[in-house]
């Protein structure tokens, strides 16, 4: 009788590219969607499309900039 495998083989992640809509097994995270309540999610692209997507701003930087504007501070 063979012994059970302790670490079964893992499967590569499979995601759909946000730009070309093809399925890729080499997804690149290009954005994070944040929620007020509940979990957010990641947006993926294939390696060919990822360089063509604009960089996403850091949500904390956006919050800080809005806070400074409300206080009247210069940016």
C-alpha positions in Angstrom: 0.0 0.0 0.0 1.4 3.5 -0.8 1.6 6.2 1.8 -0.7 9.2 1.5 0.8 12.4 0.1 1.2 15.1 2.8 1.5 17.9 0.3 -0.7 17.5 -2.7 0.4 19.3 -5.9 -0.8 22.9 -6.0 -2.6 24.4 -9.0 -1.5 27.7 -10.5 -3.9 30.6 -10.0 -6.2 31.3 -13.0 -7.7 34.7 -13.5 -9.2 36.8 -16.3 -7.3 39.8 -17.6 -9.2 43.1 -17.1 -8.0 44.5 -20.4 -8.1 41.7 -23.0 -10.5 39.4 -21.1 -8.4 36.3 -21.8 -7.8 33.7 -19.0 -4.2 33.6 -17.8 -2.4 31.3 -15.4 0.2 34.1 -14.8 -2.0 36.9 -13.4 -0.5 40.2 -12.4 -2.3 42.3 -9.7 -2.9 45.7 -11.2 -5.3 47.2 -8.7 -7.0 46.7 -5.4 -10.6 47.6 -4.8 -11.3 48.7 -1.2 -14.7 48.4 0.5 -16.3 50.3 3.4 -17.5 47.0 4.8 -16.6 43.5 3.8 -13.6 42.3 1.9 -12.3 44.1 -1.2 -10.8 42.4 -4.2 -7.9 42.4 -6.6 -8.0 43.3 -10.3 -5.7 41.2 -12.5 -4.2 41.5 -15.9 -2.1 39.1 -18.1 1.6 39.8 -18.3 1.2 41.3 -21.8 -1.5 43.8 -20.8 -0.2 44.8 -17.3 2.3 47.4 -18.6 -0.4 49.1 -20.5 -2.6 49.8 -17.5 -2.1 53.0 -15.5 -0.7 52.8 -11.9 -3.4 53.0 -9.3 -3.1 55.6 -6.5 -2.7 54.6 -2.9 -6.1 55.1 -1.2 -4.3 56.4 2.0 -2.6 59.1 -0.1 -6.0 60.2 -1.5 -7.4 60.4 2.0 -4.5 62.4 3.3 -4.8 64.8 0.4 -8.5 65.3 1.0 -7.8 65.9 4.7 -5.2 68.5 3.9 -7.6 70.3 1.5 -10.3 70.5 4.2 -7.8 71.9 6.7 -6.6 74.4 4.1 -3.0 73.2 4.0 -1.0 73.6 0.9 -0.1 70.4 -1.0 
